[in-house]
Each structure stands twice: as C-alpha cells, then as structure tokens.
Amino acid sequence: MHTRQADLNPQHSARIDASISVLVDLTGANERIFKSPIPLVYTRLTGEYIAQLYCRLVVVYAFQLCPTPRST
C-alpha cells in the first residue's frame, strides 16, 4: 500500500490531531450512552403515552370525518 504525505503546517497538523482525539472521545461517550439499558418504567410509560395519543387522534379524526346531519 502506497501512502502519501500531506504538506501541512505543523500547527494545522496538531489541530487536526486534537480534533480527531475529541471526536474519538465523544464517539466513545455516545456508544456508552447507546449501550446503557433503558429502565423498564420508561419504556412502559412511553408505550402507554403512544397508545393514548393514538386513541385520541383516532377519536378526533373520527368526529371530523363523520358527516354531520344537515337540518332541512
């Protein structure tokens, strides 16, 4: 494999190295957050909230879609 050397200023090279280091650290922190388990209470509450929201939307749209009786 053939590699090429970039013609960079040493200050720019140091800044790029520091930015890559910060990026790797933040990626590791993100992985730790992603792999941490979510408590069962949160998942159940979220499921109940979504179910209630869905039922409310169905009821609201059902009333809007039903034809209203016209008085003659």
C-alpha positions in Angstrom: 0.0 0.0 0.0 1.4 3.3 -1.0 0.8 6.3 1.3 1.4 10.0 0.5 2.5 12.7 2.9 0.4 15.8 3.2 2.2 19.1 3.0 0.7 20.6 6.2 1.8 23.3 8.6 2.8 21.6 11.9 0.2 23.8 13.7 -2.6 22.6 11.4 -1.4 19.0 11.9 -1.6 19.4 15.7 -5.0 21.0 15.5 -6.3 18.1 13.3 -4.9 15.6 15.7 -6.6 17.3 18.6 -9.9 17.4 16.7 -9.7 13.7 15.9 -9.0 12.9 19.5 -12.0 14.9 20.7 -14.1 13.1 18.0 -13.0 9.7 19.2 -13.7 10.6 22.9 -17.2 11.9 22.0 -17.9 8.8 19.9 -16.9 6.6 22.9 -19.3 8.6 25.2 -22.1 8.2 22.6 -21.5 4.4 22.5 -21.7 4.2 26.3 -25.0 6.1 26.3 -26.3 4.0 23.4 -25.4 0.7 25.1 -26.8 1.6 28.5 -30.1 -0.2 29.3 -33.3 1.8 29.4 -35.3 1.3 32.6 -38.5 -0.7 32.1 -40.6 2.0 33.7 -39.6 4.4 30.9 -40.4 2.0 28.1 -43.8 1.2 29.6 -44.7 4.8 30.2 -43.6 5.7 26.6 -45.7 2.8 25.3 -48.8 3.9 27.3 -48.3 7.5 26.1 -48.1 6.5 22.5 -51.2 4.3 22.8 -53.2 7.1 24.4 -52.1 9.6 21.8 -53.1 7.2 19.0 -56.5 6.6 20.6 -57.1 10.4 20.9 -56.1 11.0 17.3 -58.5 8.3 16.1 -61.3 9.8 18.1 -60.6 13.4 16.9 -60.4 12.4 13.3 -63.4 10.1 13.5 -65.5 13.1 14.6 -64.1 15.2 11.9 -64.7 12.6 9.1 -68.2 11.7 10.1 -70.8 13.6 8.1 -72.8 15.9 10.2 -76.6 15.7 9.7 -78.0 18.6 7.8 -81.2 20.3 9.0 -83.7 20.9 6.3 
